[in-house]
Structures are given as structure tokens and as C-alpha cells.
């Protein structure tokens, strides 16, 4: 059987759309439809049925996808060995990996669904972020954790060496406009409900947050490594957060097709060592 039929089938299966699959494969929609008909004729079972304005896979399609996805991923990897990685990287660790060669770094998008789509469509090869995923085709590797801390300017009129629980809630905050699992950062790190802070400013950039905190009385938050790297040079003081929070846990997320790819593995090791400081 023509392996291209499986490639076309998996693209339609992934997107639940002939139109999007055609765009991804650089084929016409009639060509994609014809390939599906050929596959259905060979197998003797329908692969998709109409539902509303879209299509959904049949039981036969689900069974076929489960059988061929991993082998097809291996074949794709063999046919296209990499010598460069496109990486989405959390800003919290971006400064640690900027020196690594043969990778292109971009800040991780805010929307989790977009990140997953970019991994599936091979727009991106690796994600380093606090997000996770339960997608069977993706590997989620937890590899690093850090404390979350607060920062205030060194000449803050009310907060000195220690930041108390009452001060944490009395003062106004700068918050990151990032949500994971539909939770903001503090909610995400807490095992129990937390009282809402007084958020004065929202920003999607840690660098912007720290710059604003250095020029105002607002409280900023970051990982400890970011705080220790940049706070002394811009006049910020680092405080422990007066709440019971988990550590911030960072994951590497990538498609199973790259699990054993030599270049991908080497770059994962290099990124891991740069971020964790291990040798």
C-alpha cells in the first residue's frame, strides 16, 4: 500500500478537516479526498463521517491511527534528519540558553492550544514551558524546578527587607498575562484557593514587569534565577512570597517522532544542562 495514503490520512485525522490537511500537505482538496477514498477502498471501511459542517473519524479510523502513528513518525524522522531546532522557550529561562547554536528561540505563545498545534504541524520542534499535555503523541519531560519570588524596588517606601503576608495583599501588583490550565500563575502554584491580589498592571513580559517594578511601588514576581540575575543591576530587592506555593516546574515537550533523533536528543541535553546548571 502507498505510504502517502497514511500520511494524508493522519493529517486529516489530526485536523478533522480536509481543507486544513490539504494546506498542510500542499495538495488540492480533491487530491486529499481521492487519497482517502483509495485508503477506504483498500481497507474496506469508511474512515470519516459527516457531522454538522465538519467530519469526525469512525472507529476504524481511530484504530488505524493508533496502529500507524508511531511507525509513521519513525519513518518521517529517518527521512528528514535535523540540523536545526525551532524552540519555544519560556522567558523565565530564555537568558540561560541564548548562546546555544543551531537553534532558533521564540517566546512561548500565551495560548496553549496554539502551542500544541505548532508542535503537531512541525512549525516548532521543542517547547520549554511550565505547561503540560496529555496528548499521546507528545512527550512531556519534567526537568527543572525553581522557587517563585517577589521583587520590589530597593527604596520602596513601605517594604524593606521582609515582605509580610499583609503587605503582599495591601500593595498593588504587576501580573504576568499567562495562564496555564486556565489558572493564573499564583493559582497554578497553590494547592489551595488563594485570595485575589490587587493587580494594577498585566503584562506578557517578565522584562517589562521588572522594569515597571523598578520605577514604581508595585510588586513584581519571577523565578528566583531571573531575580538573582537581573535584580541587582536595576535596583530591585528579592523577597520570598509569603504564601505556601509549589515550585515552578519546567517541562520539555516534543513529538514522539523526535524521541530518538540524535540531533534532537543532543540539543535537548544541551538545553537541559544550560538551564539546570548540570554538567
N, C-alpha and C positions, 0 to 999 in steps of 0.2 A: 504493500500500500504506500502511496505517496505521502512522505512525512510532512509535506507542505500542507496537506489537509488537516493534520493535527495542529500545526501552528495556527492555521486560520481558525480552527475550532476553538482552541484555547483563548485566542484573542476575543472572539465573540462571547465565549463563556465568561471571561473576566469582566467584560464591559456590559454584558447583557444588551448589546447593541451592534447591529451590522454596520451602521453608519460609522461609529467610533472605531470599530475594528478595521474597517476599510481605510480610514485615515491613518491608523497606527501602522498598518501593513503596506501602505501606499498602493492600494488596489482600488478598483472600482467596486461599488456596491453589488452590481450584478456578478462580478467575479467571486466575491465573498459568498454570495447566495448560491452560486453554482458549486463552489467547493463544498459547502455544507450539504447540498443535495447529493453530491458524489459520495461523501462520507456516510450519509444516511443510507444510501443505496448499498454501500459495501457492508455496513453493519446490520442493516435490515430493521432499524428502529429510528423513530424521529428524535432529533436532538433538542429542538426548541419548539415551544408553542406560543401562540399569541396570547398576551394578557394586557388588556387595555390598549395603550398605544405602543407598548413595548413587547419584549419577548422574555420568556423565562425558560430555564433548562428543564428538561424532563429527567426522570430518574435515571434513564440510560446515559444521559449527558453527564450527570453528577458522578456516576460510577466510572465513566470513561475518563473524566478529568482527574479523578483521584488516582487512576492507574497510570496515566501518561505524563502528568505534570512534572514529577521529579526526573524521569528519564529524559524528557524533552529539555529540561533545564540543563542537565548534564551535557547534552548534545550542543546546546547553544553556547555553553561555556567553552567546549572543545573547539568549536568553530570560530570563536572570537575571543582569543586570549587578550587581556587588557594590558596596557602600559600606562594608564592614567585613570584616576578616580575622580568622580564628581561627588562631593561630600556636603551634606547639610550638617552644620555644626552649631550647637548652642553657643550663644555669645559668651556664656559663663566660662567656657574652656577654649574659646577661639584663639585667645592670645597665646596659648600654650602650643598650638600646632601650626601656626602661620609659617614656620620655617620649613615645614616638610615638603619635599619636592615631589613632582608628578601627581599632585592633587590640586583640584580647584575647589575652594571653600566658599560656601554661601551660608548666610544665617538661616536657621531653620524657620520655615513659614509658621505663622500663627495657627493655621487651620490644619488639624491632624489628618483629615480626610485627604487634603491636597498632598500631604507628605506621603501617605500610603500610595496614592495614585502615581506619584512620581517614582516611587520605588518599583511599582509593577510595570510601568511603561519605560523603565530604564533611563528616565531623564536624570535620575540620581542613582548612585551606586551604594551609598552608605549614609546613614543618619546617626548623629551623635546627639542625644537629647534625653530629657527625663521622661518622655512619653514611652509607652509600651504598645504592644499589639498582640492580639490573639490569632492573627491570620496564620493559617498553617504553612503558607508558602514563605513566611518571613521568619528569620532567626532573630531573637531578641536576647542580647548578651549583656547582662549587668556587669560592669567592670570598674566602676569608680563611685565613691560617695564623699560628700562634703557637708559640713555644717552650714546652715544659713545664719547670717549675721545681719545686724543693723549698722547703719552709718549715720553720723551727724557731723556737722562742721565743728572744728575744734573750739571755736569761740561761740558755741551755741549759748544763748542767754540762760537757759534753764537746765539743759542736760550736760553733765560733766563726765566724770569717768564711768559712772554706772548709769544704766538705763533701767528704771524701775517698771514694774507692771503698770502702775497708774500712769506714768509718763508715756508709756507706749500707746495707751489709749487716749490720753489727753492731747497729745501732739498730732499734727497732720502729717500724712504720709504721701510719698510718691510710690505708685504701684506699677508693676510690670503688667502690660496688657497681653498676658499669656495665660491661657487656660489649658489644663491637661485633665482629661477625664471629666470635662465640664466643671472643673473647680479652679478657683484662683490659687495662687502659689501657697498662701498660708493654709487654706482649707485642704489643699492637696497633701501638705506635710503633717497635718494634725490628725491624730487618731480619734479625736472627739470634736464636737462643734466648737467653733471659736467665735467670739464676739467680733462684729464688723469694726474695722479700723476707720478712722477719718481720712479717707483718700481724697487728697486735693488735686493730684495730677496723676494721669495714667500715661505711660509711655511704653513703647515696644523695645526700647533700647536701654541696656544696663549703663552704657557710657553716658547717655543722656540723663539717666537717673542720677548718677554720681555727680555729674556736672551741676545739675539743678540743686542737689543737696548741699554742694559746696558753696552755693550762693544764696541759700535760704535757710529757714529754720525747720524745713521738712525732714522727715526721717526716710532714708533710703534702705533698701535691702539688697543683699547679693550673697554669693557663695563666699566662704572665707578666703579662698585663694585669690579671687578678684579683689576683695577688700584689702588683703595684705599687699597685693601687687600695686594697687593704684592709690589707696587712701593717703599714704604719707606725702605723695607728690602734689595732691590737690587739696590738702588741708582738711581731711576727714578723720574722725575718730571711729574706731570699730567697737561695737558692743555685742554682747550675746543677746539673743532675742529672749525676753522674759516669758516665754511660753514653752510648753512641752511639745517639741516638734521632732519628727523623724529627720534623719539626714537626707540631703538631696542626692538621689541615686541616678547616675547616668548610665544609659544603655547604648550599645551599638546595635543598629537594626539594619539588616540587609537581606536580600533574597537568597533562598537556599541554593540557587544556581551558582552562587559565588562561594559557597561554604568551603570548597576545597581548591578554589582557584589560587595558584601560587602567588600571583601578584597581589590579588585582593587580600590574601592572608598576610603577606609581608607588610602591606600598608596598614592593616588592622593592628598588627603587632607594633608598628612604629608609632601609630597614633595612640595606642594604649600606653606605651612607655612614656610618651611625651606628656600625657595628661596625668598619669598616676605618679610619675617620677621614678618608676621602677627601672631596673636595668636587666 
